[in-house]
Amino acid sequence: MSDAAGMKLLMLVNSSFLPRKGIKESELPQNRQEEVRESGIGELERIVKIAWPTPKLPGLVESWIEESQPDAVVFMINEFWFNYRSVPELVSRKFGPLGKPISRVGSWAGRNPRLAYSRAFQRARQFTEEKVGADAHFEPDEVIAVSLDVLRRIMRAEGPVPLVMGPMGGSDGQMPPRLRAETEQRRVRVHHALKQFCEAHHIEYWGLDSQVAKARPTGVSKLADGIHLDSAGMRTSLDYWAPLVVNFLKKVKDDAEQRR
């Protein structure tokens, strides 16, 4: 363990862990302390890193582990990577350099709170997706290859214990019907690859068919962008997930103490 009185947790997570409109700093997942105080694991230091599954990610994770020397790593496989449809992404891929200026404008609009959170923008985006089409940021095989490489780097470090939070399904009902079947196929493909790898290497995995995923709250409220949780949704989600992660950390600490 990094410290007899506490633990270090490296969190490879998504943009839900960043400050944003409608969420106070104290409401961010990494700033919640209730479960930790009563867990018996002592002081918990969280090192938050936003993961994006490019070929650079495995090397970055390796450097983050070397720098922080964590006791555990939570690796969230974000379904946004391979199942969120982006019109700018389609334009960029289809038209190459000619489409990049249009793609950049569309991406900027999607990140601009005044636009992205407006009903007019949401309706325009849905209409465009249905009529023009949209692409995901990454293909399932790209996500699988990078994710497995990340896990190999974590195991190579021979210190931190990984917890993998795989695809668990989303609000497919908001998608055009013709995309739902494809979305599920992509989700299942990533899930099976991760589950198989984790089972072979005795890594804790919470994925599509796990009891953890099946019991999770659904229909939690979101911001107008339809992606990020709002304040109420964040509380609902954390009330469920925080104790589970803390229990995982408690087990990691207990196992480490037994090996001493």
Accessible surface in RSA format (square Angstrom, percent):
REM  Atomic radii and reference values for relative SASA: ProtOr
REM  Chains: A
REM  Algorithm: Lee & Richards
REM  Probe-radius: 1.40
REM  Slices: 20
REM RES _ NUM      All-atoms   Total-Side   Main-Chain    Non-polar    All polar
REM                ABS   REL    ABS   REL    ABS   REL    ABS   REL    ABS   REL
RES MET A   1    66.26  34.3   5.33   3.5  60.93 145.1   6.87   5.8  59.39  78.7
RES SER A   2    51.89  43.8   8.15  10.9  43.73 100.7  19.66  41.9  32.23  45.1
RES ASP A   3    81.31  57.0  74.00  73.6   7.32  17.3  24.11  56.7  57.20  57.0
RES ALA A   4    81.16  74.6  57.76  89.1  23.40  53.2  59.74  84.1  21.41  56.7
RES ALA A   5    71.19  65.5  56.80  87.6  14.39  32.7  66.31  93.4   4.88  12.9
RES GLY A   6     3.67   4.5   0.00   N/A   3.67   4.5   3.46   9.5   0.21   0.5
RES MET A   7     4.83   2.5   0.00   0.0   4.83  11.5   0.54   0.5   4.29   5.7
RES LYS A   8    57.91  28.3  57.86  35.5   0.05   0.1  20.03  18.0  37.88  40.3
RES LEU A   9     2.46   1.4   2.46   1.8   0.00   0.0   2.46   1.7   0.00   0.0
RES LEU A  10     0.00   0.0   0.00   0.0   0.00   0.0   0.00   0.0   0.00   0.0
RES MET A  11    17.29   9.0  17.29  11.4   0.00   0.0  17.29  14.7   0.00   0.0
RES LEU A  12     0.00   0.0   0.00   0.0   0.00   0.0   0.00   0.0   0.00   0.0
RES VAL A  13     2.24   1.5   0.61   0.6   1.63   3.9   2.00   1.7   0.24   0.7
RES ASN A  14    25.82  17.8  23.15  22.4   2.67   6.4   7.69  18.5  18.13  17.5
RES SER A  15    45.21  38.2  41.70  55.7   3.50   8.1  25.00  53.2  20.21  28.3
RES SER A  16    24.16  20.4  24.06  32.1   0.10   0.2   9.14  19.5  15.02  21.0
RES PHE A  17    19.29   9.6  18.08  11.2   1.21   3.1  18.08  11.0   1.21   3.5
RES LEU A  18    80.90  45.1  80.90  57.9   0.00   0.0  80.90  56.8   0.00   0.0
RES PRO A  19    81.42  59.3  62.89  57.3  18.53  67.4  63.30  52.3  18.12 112.6
RES ARG A  20    39.30  16.5  17.75   9.0  21.55  51.3  31.72  43.4   7.58   4.6
RES LYS A  21   120.98  59.0 102.85  63.1  18.13  43.2  78.90  71.0  42.08  44.8
RES GLY A  22    48.68  60.0   0.00   N/A  48.68  60.0  30.97  85.0  17.71  39.7
RES ILE A  23    14.25   8.1   0.00   0.0  14.25  34.3   0.85   0.6  13.40  36.4
RES LYS A  24   148.57  72.5 141.39  86.8   7.17  17.1  91.17  82.1  57.39  61.1
RES GLU A  25   106.15  60.9  97.98  74.1   8.16  19.4  54.34 105.1  51.81  42.3
RES SER A  26    82.10  69.4  62.67  83.6  19.43  44.8  51.55 109.8  30.55  42.8
RES GLU A  27    35.37  20.3  27.66  20.9   7.70  18.3  21.91  42.4  13.46  11.0
RES LEU A  28     0.59   0.3   0.59   0.4   0.00   0.0   0.59   0.4   0.00   0.0
RES PRO A  29    14.97  10.9   8.56   7.8   6.40  23.3   8.56   7.1   6.40  39.8
RES GLN A  30    31.56  17.6  25.84  18.9   5.72  13.6  11.30  24.0  20.26  15.4
RES ASN A  31    56.65  39.1  40.63  39.3  16.03  38.6  12.21  29.4  44.44  43.0
RES ARG A  32    41.68  17.5  36.94  18.8   4.74  11.3  17.44  23.8  24.24  14.7
RES GLN A  33    58.95  33.0  56.51  41.3   2.44   5.8  22.62  48.1  36.33  27.6
RES GLU A  34    97.29  55.9  93.98  71.1   3.32   7.9  50.18  97.1  47.11  38.5
RES GLU A  35    33.67  19.3  25.99  19.7   7.68  18.3  21.30  41.2  12.37  10.1
RES VAL A  36     7.79   5.1   6.21   5.6   1.58   3.8   6.21   5.4   1.58   4.3
RES ARG A  37   178.49  74.9 140.14  71.4  38.36  91.3  65.71  89.8 112.78  68.4
RES GLU A  38   158.35  90.9 122.13  92.4  36.22  86.2  47.60  92.1 110.75  90.4
RES SER A  39    21.14  17.9   2.24   3.0  18.89  43.5  12.58  26.8   8.56  12.0
RES GLY A  40    57.84  71.3   0.00   N/A  57.84  71.3  36.35  99.8  21.49  48.1
RES ILE A  41     0.00   0.0   0.00   0.0   0.00   0.0   0.00   0.0   0.00   0.0
RES GLY A  42    34.43  42.5   0.00   N/A  34.43  42.5  28.79  79.0   5.63  12.6
RES GLU A  43   137.26  78.8 127.31  96.3   9.96  23.7  53.22 102.9  84.04  68.6
RES LEU A  44    11.37   6.3   2.16   1.5   9.21  23.2   2.16   1.5   9.21  24.8
RES GLU A  45    86.73  49.8  81.26  61.5   5.48  13.0  36.40  70.4  50.33  41.1
RES ARG A  46    49.18  20.6  23.12  11.8  26.06  62.0   4.75   6.5  44.43  26.9
RES ILE A  47    29.55  16.8  26.42  19.7   3.13   7.5  29.55  21.3   0.00   0.0
RES VAL A  48    42.05  27.7  18.61  16.8  23.45  56.5  18.61  16.2  23.45  63.6
RES LYS A  49    59.07  28.8  56.95  34.9   2.12   5.1  15.15  13.6  43.92  46.8
RES ILE A  50    68.32  38.9  47.95  35.7  20.37  49.1  47.95  34.5  20.37  55.3
RES ALA A  51     1.84   1.7   0.07   0.1   1.77   4.0   0.07   0.1   1.77   4.7
RES TRP A  52   106.03  42.5 101.84  49.3   4.19   9.8  83.31  44.4  22.72  36.9
RES PRO A  53     2.00   1.5   0.18   0.2   1.81   6.6   0.18   0.2   1.81  11.3
RES THR A  54    41.28  29.4  41.28  41.9   0.00   0.0  34.19  45.9   7.09  10.7
RES PRO A  55   121.78  88.8 100.35  91.5  21.43  77.9 104.17  86.0  17.61 109.4
RES LYS A  56   160.61  78.4 150.89  92.6   9.71  23.1 101.05  91.0  59.56  63.4
RES LEU A  57     2.45   1.4   2.08   1.5   0.37   0.9   2.45   1.7   0.00   0.0
RES PRO A  58     2.88   2.1   2.88   2.6   0.00   0.0   2.88   2.4   0.00   0.0
RES GLY A  59    34.32  42.3   0.00   N/A  34.32  42.3  25.62  70.3   8.70  19.5
RES LEU A  60    81.72  45.5  79.82  57.1   1.90   4.8  80.52  56.5   1.20   3.2
RES VAL A  61     0.00   0.0   0.00   0.0   0.00   0.0   0.00   0.0   0.00   0.0
RES GLU A  62    62.76  36.0  60.96  46.1   1.81   4.3  29.01  56.1  33.75  27.6
RES SER A  63    53.12  44.9  47.44  63.3   5.68  13.1  44.32  94.4   8.80  12.3
RES TRP A  64    35.10  14.1  33.76  16.3   1.34   3.2  21.38  11.4  13.73  22.3
RES ILE A  65     8.59   4.9   8.59   6.4   0.00   0.0   8.59   6.2   0.00   0.0
RES GLU A  66   132.66  76.2 119.96  90.8  12.69  30.2  42.58  82.4  90.07  73.5
RES GLU A  67   139.23  79.9 105.45  79.8  33.79  80.5  48.18  93.2  91.06  74.3
RES SER A  68    13.22  11.2   8.59  11.5   4.63  10.7  13.20  28.1   0.02   0.0
RES GLN A  69   111.83  62.5 105.72  77.3   6.11  14.6  46.98 100.0  64.85  49.2
RES PRO A  70     7.31   5.3   0.10   0.1   7.21  26.2   0.10   0.1   7.21  44.8
RES ASP A  71    12.07   8.5   6.59   6.6   5.48  13.0   5.11  12.0   6.95   6.9
RES ALA A  72     0.00   0.0   0.00   0.0   0.00   0.0   0.00   0.0   0.00   0.0
RES VAL A  73     0.00   0.0   0.00   0.0   0.00   0.0   0.00   0.0   0.00   0.0
RES VAL A  74     5.53   3.6   5.53   5.0   0.00   0.0   5.53   4.8   0.00   0.0
RES PHE A  75     0.41   0.2   0.41   0.3   0.00   0.0   0.41   0.2   0.00   0.0
RES MET A  76    41.64  21.6  40.85  27.0   0.79   1.9  36.04  30.6   5.60   7.4
RES ILE A  77     7.23   4.1   0.00   0.0   7.23  17.4   0.00   0.0   7.23  19.6
RES ASN A  78    28.88  19.9  24.52  23.7   4.37  10.5   5.06  12.2  23.82  23.0
RES GLU A  79    30.75  17.7  26.77  20.3   3.98   9.5  24.06  46.5   6.69   5.5
RES PHE A  80    54.09  27.1  46.60  28.9   7.48  19.5  51.17  31.0   2.91   8.3
RES TRP A  81     3.08   1.2   3.08   1.5   0.00   0.0   1.66   0.9   1.42   2.3
RES PHE A  82     0.00   0.0   0.00   0.0   0.00   0.0   0.00   0.0   0.00   0.0
RES ASN A  83     5.34   3.7   4.21   4.1   1.13   2.7   4.56  11.0   0.78   0.8
RES TYR A  84    48.66  22.7  44.95  25.6   3.71   9.6  42.35  31.8   6.31   7.8
RES ARG A  85    18.57   7.8  15.99   8.2   2.58   6.1   4.75   6.5  13.82   8.4
RES SER A  86    11.92  10.1   8.61  11.5   3.31   7.6   5.70  12.1   6.22   8.7
RES VAL A  87    23.52  15.5  21.99  19.9   1.53   3.7  21.99  19.1   1.53   4.2
RES PRO A  88    24.77  18.1  22.88  20.9   1.89   6.9  24.77  20.5   0.00   0.0
RES GLU A  89    40.83  23.4  39.71  30.0   1.12   2.7   0.60   1.2  40.23  32.8
RES LEU A  90    21.72  12.1  21.72  15.5   0.00   0.0  21.72  15.3   0.00   0.0
RES VAL A  91    18.15  11.9  17.93  16.2   0.23   0.5  18.15  15.8   0.00   0.0
RES SER A  92    22.01  18.6  18.62  24.8   3.39   7.8   4.28   9.1  17.72  24.8
RES ARG A  93   104.28  43.8  71.22  36.3  33.06  78.7  49.80  68.1  54.48  33.0
RES LYS A  94   130.17  63.5  95.63  58.7  34.53  82.2  63.07  56.8  67.10  71.5
RES PHE A  95   115.30  57.7 101.62  62.9  13.68  35.6 108.77  65.9   6.54  18.7
RES GLY A  96    22.53  27.8   0.00   N/A  22.53  27.8  21.37  58.6   1.16   2.6
RES PRO A  97   111.39  81.2 101.49  92.5   9.89  36.0 102.23  84.4   9.16  56.9
RES LEU A  98   154.71  86.2 139.40  99.7  15.31  38.5 142.17  99.8  12.54  33.8
RES GLY A  99     1.01   1.2   0.00   N/A   1.01   1.2   1.01   2.8   0.00   0.0
RES LYS A 100    95.56  46.6  95.15  58.4   0.41   1.0  59.14  53.2  36.42  38.8
RES PRO A 101    66.81  48.7  63.78  58.1   3.03  11.0  66.00  54.5   0.81   5.0
RES ILE A 102   114.13  64.9 109.29  81.4   4.84  11.7 112.16  80.8   1.97   5.3
RES SER A 103    13.42  11.3  13.27  17.7   0.15   0.3   1.92   4.1  11.50  16.1
RES ARG A 104   148.08  62.2 142.39  72.6   5.69  13.5  71.25  97.4  76.83  46.6
RES VAL A 105    99.13  65.2  96.71  87.5   2.43   5.8  99.10  86.1   0.03   0.1
RES GLY A 106    25.59  31.6   0.00   N/A  25.59  31.6  21.01  57.7   4.57  10.2
RES SER A 107    38.54  32.6  30.93  41.3   7.60  17.5  19.64  41.8  18.89  26.5
RES TRP A 108   134.33  53.9 134.25  65.0   0.09   0.2 109.42  58.3  24.91  40.4
RES ALA A 109    13.70  12.6  13.70  21.1   0.00   0.0  13.70  19.3   0.00   0.0
RES GLY A 110    32.79  40.4   0.00   N/A  32.79  40.4  16.57  45.5  16.21  36.3
RES ARG A 111   173.07  72.7 146.70  74.8  26.37  62.8  79.04 108.0  94.02  57.0
RES ASN A 112    34.37  23.7  29.56  28.6   4.82  11.6   5.01  12.0  29.37  28.4
RES PRO A 113    62.53  45.6  61.22  55.8   1.31   4.8  62.22  51.4   0.31   1.9
RES ARG A 114   216.20  90.8 195.02  99.4  21.19  50.4  72.06  98.5 144.14  87.4
RES LEU A 115    70.55  39.3  70.55  50.5   0.00   0.0  70.55  49.5   0.00   0.0
RES ALA A 116     3.99   3.7   3.99   6.2   0.00   0.0   3.99   5.6   0.00   0.0
RES TYR A 117    37.17  17.4  24.62  14.0  12.55  32.7  13.09   9.8  24.08  29.7
RES SER A 118    37.16  31.4  28.25  37.7   8.91  20.5  34.15  72.7   3.01   4.2
RES ARG A 119   196.56  82.5 190.40  97.1   6.16  14.7  61.88  84.6 134.68  81.6
RES ALA A 120    65.36  60.1  56.89  87.8   8.48  19.3  59.05  83.2   6.32  16.7
RES PHE A 121    41.44  20.7  35.91  22.2   5.53  14.4  40.80  24.7   0.64   1.8
RES GLN A 122    42.00  23.5  38.08  27.8   3.92   9.3  24.94  53.1  17.06  12.9
RES ARG A 123   154.36  64.8 148.07  75.5   6.29  15.0  73.24 100.1  81.12  49.2
RES ALA A 124    54.39  50.0  46.07  71.1   8.32  18.9  53.65  75.5   0.74   2.0
RES ARG A 125    57.24  24.0  50.86  25.9   6.39  15.2  24.96  34.1  32.29  19.6
RES GLN A 126    87.39  48.9  85.64  62.6   1.75   4.2  20.16  42.9  67.24  51.0
RES PHE A 127   123.59  61.8 120.98  74.9   2.61   6.8 123.13  74.7   0.46   1.3
RES THR A 128    42.59  30.3  41.43  42.0   1.16   2.8  22.12  29.7  20.47  31.0
RES GLU A 129    21.49  12.3  20.82  15.8   0.66   1.6   0.33   0.6  21.16  17.3
RES GLU A 130    72.72  41.7  56.04  42.4  16.67  39.7  13.82  26.7  58.89  48.1
RES LYS A 131   144.19  70.3 109.02  66.9  35.16  83.7  53.36  48.0  90.83  96.8
RES VAL A 132    89.84  59.1  65.76  59.5  24.08  58.0  71.36  62.0  18.48  50.1
RES GLY A 133    13.26  16.4   0.00   N/A  13.26  16.4  13.01  35.7   0.25   0.6
RES ALA A 134    14.96  13.8   0.41   0.6  14.56  33.1   0.41   0.6  14.56  38.6
RES ASP A 135    37.45  26.2  37.11  36.9   0.34   0.8   1.73   4.1  35.71  35.6
RES ALA A 136     2.33   2.1   0.20   0.3   2.13   4.8   0.20   0.3   2.13   5.6
RES HIS A 137    40.42  22.1  34.08  23.7   6.35  16.2  26.37  27.2  14.05  16.3
RES PHE A 138    24.67  12.3  24.67  15.3   0.00   0.0  24.67  15.0   0.00   0.0
RES GLU A 139    71.14  40.8  71.14  53.8   0.00   0.0  38.63  74.7  32.51  26.5
RES PRO A 140    10.41   7.6  10.41   9.5   0.00   0.0  10.41   8.6   0.00   0.0
RES ASP A 141    77.81  54.5  72.03  71.7   5.78  13.7  33.75  79.4  44.06  43.9
RES GLU A 142    84.33  48.4  78.29  59.2   6.05  14.4  38.23  73.9  46.11  37.6
RES VAL A 143     0.04   0.0   0.04   0.0   0.00   0.0   0.04   0.0   0.00   0.0
RES ILE A 144    22.49  12.8  22.49  16.8   0.00   0.0  22.49  16.2   0.00   0.0
RES ALA A 145    62.04  57.0  49.76  76.8  12.28  27.9  57.78  81.4   4.26  11.3
RES VAL A 146    14.24   9.4  12.39  11.2   1.85   4.4  14.24  12.4   0.00   0.0
RES SER A 147     0.31   0.3   0.31   0.4   0.00   0.0   0.00   0.0   0.31   0.4
RES LEU A 148    25.17  14.0  25.17  18.0   0.00   0.0  25.17  17.7   0.00   0.0
RES ASP A 149    40.53  28.4  40.53  40.3   0.00   0.0   8.59  20.2  31.95  31.9
RES VAL A 150     0.00   0.0   0.00   0.0   0.00   0.0   0.00   0.0   0.00   0.0
RES LEU A 151     0.02   0.0   0.00   0.0   0.02   0.0   0.00   0.0   0.02   0.1
RES ARG A 152   108.37  45.5 105.00  53.5   3.37   8.0  37.67  51.5  70.71  42.9
RES ARG A 153    50.65  21.3  49.44  25.2   1.21   2.9   0.54   0.7  50.11  30.4
RES ILE A 154     0.44   0.2   0.00   0.0   0.44   1.1   0.00   0.0   0.44   1.2
RES MET A 155    59.37  30.7  44.27  29.3  15.10  36.0  39.57  33.6  19.80  26.2
RES ARG A 156   150.71  63.3 127.42  65.0  23.29  55.5  67.10  91.7  83.60  50.7
RES ALA A 157    47.01  43.2  12.25  18.9  34.76  79.1  24.80  34.9  22.21  58.8
RES GLU A 158   158.45  91.0 117.57  89.0  40.87  97.3  45.59  88.2 112.86  92.1
RES GLY A 159    50.96  62.8   0.00   N/A  50.96  62.8  29.56  81.1  21.40  47.9
RES PRO A 160    13.46   9.8   5.30   4.8   8.16  29.7   5.30   4.4   8.16  50.7
RES VAL A 161    52.58  34.6  51.68  46.8   0.90   2.2  52.58  45.7   0.00   0.0
RES PRO A 162    14.04  10.2  13.51  12.3   0.53   1.9  13.51  11.2   0.53   3.3
RES LEU A 163     0.00   0.0   0.00   0.0   0.00   0.0   0.00   0.0   0.00   0.0
RES VAL A 164     0.00   0.0   0.00   0.0   0.00   0.0   0.00   0.0   0.00   0.0
RES MET A 165    21.91  11.3  20.30  13.4   1.61   3.8  17.40  14.8   4.52   6.0
RES GLY A 166     5.65   7.0   0.00   N/A   5.65   7.0   0.00   0.0   5.65  12.6
RES PRO A 167     1.87   1.4   0.00   0.0   1.87   6.8   1.87   1.5   0.00   0.0
RES MET A 168    24.90  12.9  15.99  10.6   8.91  21.2  11.07   9.4  13.83  18.3
RES GLY A 169    24.00  29.6   0.00   N/A  24.00  29.6   8.72  23.9  15.28  34.2
RES GLY A 170    52.94  65.3   0.00   N/A  52.94  65.3  30.16  82.8  22.78  51.0
RES SER A 171    55.97  47.3  34.02  45.4  21.95  50.6  35.53  75.7  20.44  28.6
RES ASP A 172    28.68  20.1  26.79  26.7   1.89   4.5  13.91  32.7  14.77  14.7
RES GLY A 173    58.69  72.4   0.00   N/A  58.69  72.4  33.22  91.2  25.47  57.0
RES GLN A 174   119.09  66.6  97.85  71.5  21.24  50.6  48.84 104.0  70.25  53.3
RES MET A 175    37.67  19.5  32.51  21.5   5.16  12.3  34.22  29.1   3.45   4.6
RES PRO A 176     9.40   6.9   6.92   6.3   2.49   9.0   9.31   7.7   0.10   0.6
RES PRO A 177   100.74  73.4  88.78  80.9  11.96  43.5  89.09  73.6  11.65  72.4
RES ARG A 178   144.70  60.8 111.58  56.9  33.12  78.9  77.77 106.3  66.93  40.6
RES LEU A 179    14.35   8.0  14.35  10.3   0.00   0.0  14.35  10.1   0.00   0.0
RES ARG A 180    97.14  40.8  95.10  48.5   2.04   4.9  31.42  42.9  65.72  39.8
RES ALA A 181    67.95  62.5  57.36  88.5  10.59  24.1  66.21  93.2   1.75   4.6
RES GLU A 182    68.71  39.4  66.28  50.1   2.43   5.8  27.60  53.4  41.12  33.6
RES THR A 183     0.36   0.3   0.36   0.4   0.00   0.0   0.36   0.5   0.00   0.0
RES GLU A 184    70.24  40.3  70.24  53.1   0.00   0.0  42.51  82.2  27.73  22.6
RES GLN A 185   125.11  70.0 115.79  84.6   9.32  22.2  43.52  92.6  81.58  61.9
RES ARG A 186    23.87  10.0  22.19  11.3   1.69   4.0  11.31  15.5  12.57   7.6
RES ARG A 187     8.46   3.6   8.46   4.3   0.00   0.0   0.00   0.0   8.46   5.1
RES VAL A 188    44.44  29.2  44.44  40.2   0.00   0.0  44.44  38.6   0.00   0.0
RES ARG A 189   128.16  53.8 119.17  60.7   8.99  21.4  38.80  53.0  89.36  54.2
RES VAL A 190     0.10   0.1   0.10   0.1   0.00   0.0   0.10   0.1   0.00   0.0
RES HIS A 191     3.16   1.7   3.16   2.2   0.00   0.0   2.23   2.3   0.93   1.1
RES HIS A 192   101.52  55.5  98.46  68.4   3.06   7.8  70.40  72.6  31.12  36.2
RES ALA A 193    25.43  23.4  16.17  24.9   9.26  21.1  22.14  31.2   3.28   8.7
RES LEU A 194     0.00   0.0   0.00   0.0   0.00   0.0   0.00   0.0   0.00   0.0
RES LYS A 195    57.77  28.2  57.77  35.4   0.00   0.0  25.57  23.0  32.20  34.3
RES GLN A 196   133.24  74.5 128.46  93.9   4.78  11.4  39.96  85.1  93.28  70.7
RES PHE A 197    20.99  10.5  15.47   9.6   5.52  14.4  20.50  12.4   0.49   1.4
RES CYS A 198     0.21   0.2   0.13   0.1   0.08   0.2   0.13   0.3   0.08   0.1
RES GLU A 199   109.11  62.6  91.03  68.9  18.08  43.0  44.36  85.8  64.75  52.9
RES ALA A 200    70.57  64.9  37.56  58.0  33.01  75.1  50.02  70.4  20.55  54.4
RES HIS A 201    80.76  44.1  63.40  44.1  17.36  44.4  41.23  42.5  39.53  46.0
RES HIS A 202   172.34  94.2 135.88  94.4  36.45  93.3 101.86 105.0  70.48  82.0
RES ILE A 203    16.29   9.3   4.12   3.1  12.17  29.3   7.08   5.1   9.21  25.0
RES GLU A 204    77.15  44.3  65.97  49.9  11.18  26.6  13.52  26.2  63.63  52.0
RES TYR A 205    31.15  14.5  11.29   6.4  19.86  51.7  11.29   8.5  19.86  24.5
RES TRP A 206    16.68   6.7  16.68   8.1   0.00   0.0  13.66   7.3   3.03   4.9
RES GLY A 207     0.20   0.2   0.00   N/A   0.20   0.2   0.00   0.0   0.20   0.5
RES LEU A 208    43.18  24.0  32.09  23.0  11.09  27.9  32.09  22.5  11.09  29.9
RES ASP A 209    63.93  44.8  49.25  49.0  14.69  34.7  31.12  73.2  32.81  32.7
RES SER A 210    23.14  19.6  14.88  19.9   8.26  19.0  23.14  49.3   0.00   0.0
RES GLN A 211   130.19  72.8 121.88  89.1   8.30  19.8  63.63 135.4  66.56  50.5
RES VAL A 212    28.66  18.9  25.83  23.4   2.83   6.8  28.60  24.9   0.06   0.2
RES ALA A 213     0.86   0.8   0.78   1.2   0.09   0.2   0.78   1.1   0.09   0.2
RES LYS A 214   141.47  69.0 104.49  64.1  36.98  88.0  62.95  56.7  78.52  83.6
RES ALA A 215    56.90  52.3  29.32  45.2  27.58  62.7  39.26  55.3  17.64  46.7
RES ARG A 216    57.94  24.3  50.37  25.7   7.57  18.0   5.65   7.7  52.29  31.7
RES PRO A 217    43.21  31.5  22.44  20.5  20.77  75.5  33.60  27.7   9.61  59.7
RES THR A 218   110.28  78.4  82.04  83.2  28.23  67.3  52.21  70.1  58.07  87.8
RES GLY A 219    82.83 102.1   0.00   N/A  82.83 102.1  42.56 116.8  40.27  90.2
RES VAL A 220    34.42  22.7  19.99  18.1  14.43  34.8  26.15  22.7   8.27  22.4
RES SER A 221    51.17  43.2  39.61  52.9  11.57  26.6  44.59  94.9   6.59   9.2
RES LYS A 222    77.59  37.9  52.87  32.4  24.72  58.8  29.70  26.7  47.89  51.0
RES LEU A 223    25.31  14.1  17.78  12.7   7.53  18.9  20.78  14.6   4.53  12.2
RES ALA A 224    51.28  47.2  27.29  42.1  23.99  54.6  40.37  56.8  10.91  28.9
RES ASP A 225    10.61   7.4  10.57  10.5   0.04   0.1   5.49  12.9   5.12   5.1
RES GLY A 226    27.60  34.0   0.00   N/A  27.60  34.0  19.45  53.4   8.14  18.2
RES ILE A 227    59.56  33.9  43.82  32.6  15.73  37.9  46.24  33.3  13.32  36.1
RES HIS A 228    33.28  18.2  33.05  23.0   0.22   0.6  31.23  32.2   2.05   2.4
RES LEU A 229    26.66  14.9  26.57  19.0   0.10   0.2  26.57  18.7   0.10   0.3
RES ASP A 230    33.29  23.3  33.29  33.1   0.00   0.0  12.01  28.3  21.28  21.2
RES SER A 231    28.92  24.4  28.01  37.4   0.91   2.1  24.27  51.7   4.65   6.5
RES ALA A 232    46.79  43.0  43.46  67.1   3.33   7.6  44.00  62.0   2.80   7.4
RES GLY A 233     0.80   1.0   0.00   N/A   0.80   1.0   0.80   2.2   0.00   0.0
RES MET A 234     4.75   2.5   4.75   3.1   0.00   0.0   0.88   0.8   3.87   5.1
RES ARG A 235   127.03  53.3 126.74  64.6   0.30   0.7  57.38  78.4  69.66  42.2
RES THR A 236    60.68  43.2  55.24  56.0   5.44  13.0  31.35  42.1  29.33  44.3
RES SER A 237    19.31  16.3  19.31  25.8   0.00   0.0   3.32   7.1  15.99  22.4
RES LEU A 238    19.99  11.1  19.99  14.3   0.00   0.0  19.99  14.0   0.00   0.0
RES ASP A 239    87.17  61.1  71.12  70.8  16.04  37.9  27.64  65.0  59.53  59.4
RES TYR A 240    49.86  23.3  41.87  23.8   7.99  20.8  43.46  32.7   6.39   7.9
RES TRP A 241    37.14  14.9  37.14  18.0   0.00   0.0  22.67  12.1  14.47  23.5
RES ALA A 242    17.45  16.0  10.71  16.5   6.74  15.3  17.36  24.4   0.09   0.2
RES PRO A 243    46.51  33.9  44.50  40.6   2.02   7.3  46.50  38.4   0.01   0.1
RES LEU A 244    47.66  26.5  45.58  32.6   2.09   5.2  45.86  32.2   1.80   4.9
RES VAL A 245    25.28  16.6  25.28  22.9   0.00   0.0  25.28  22.0   0.00   0.0
RES VAL A 246    11.25   7.4  11.25  10.2   0.00   0.0  11.25   9.8   0.00   0.0
RES ASN A 247    95.28  65.7  88.60  85.6   6.68  16.1  24.21  58.3  71.08  68.7
RES PHE A 248    17.46   8.7  10.63   6.6   6.83  17.8  16.66  10.1   0.80   2.3
RES LEU A 249     0.33   0.2   0.33   0.2   0.00   0.0   0.33   0.2   0.00   0.0
RES LYS A 250    71.61  34.9  71.61  43.9   0.00   0.0  41.95  37.8  29.66  31.6
RES LYS A 251   126.38  61.7 122.76  75.3   3.62   8.6  90.48  81.4  35.90  38.2
RES VAL A 252     9.55   6.3   7.00   6.3   2.55   6.1   9.08   7.9   0.47   1.3
RES LYS A 253    16.91   8.2  16.91  10.4   0.00   0.0   7.73   7.0   9.18   9.8
RES ASP A 254    48.12  33.7  46.51  46.3   1.61   3.8  17.03  40.1  31.10  31.0
RES ASP A 255    45.42  31.8  43.96  43.8   1.46   3.5  12.14  28.6  33.28  33.2
RES ALA A 256    12.28  11.3   8.90  13.7   3.38   7.7   9.49  13.4   2.80   7.4
RES GLU A 257    77.74  44.6  64.57  48.8  13.18  31.4  20.52  39.7  57.22  46.7
RES GLN A 258   146.00  81.6 112.24  82.0  33.75  80.4  46.22  98.4  99.77  75.7
RES ARG A 259   174.20  73.1 136.72  69.7  37.48  89.2  77.47 105.9  96.73  58.6
RES ARG A 260   172.71  72.5 105.09  53.6  67.62 161.0  92.66 126.6  80.05  48.5
END  Absolute sums over single chains surface
CHAIN  1 A    13734.2      11159.1       2575.1       7798.9       5935.3
END  Absolute sums over all chains
TOTAL         13734.2      11159.1       2575.1       7798.9       5935.3
